[in-house]
Amino acid sequence: SVAHRLSTLRNASRILVLEQGQVMGLGTHQQLLATCPTYVRLWEAQEVYSSSEEPFQVTGAEVTST
């Protein structure tokens, strides 16, 4: 599945992170936070957005649960 809210994938056994068609990371939420800058950027952007009124926009990256 493709998720717009990363919080829905926190408990997935494997998360695949794609950016512009390239695999950027594969692992659990915790593993990706430790090893995948793309995932960290998306996670931090959503965390800031969820506590703000500012529009949220990150382009060129996709996170899917496998």
Salt bridges, closest charged atoms under 4 A:
GLU19 OE2 - ARG41 NH2 2.84
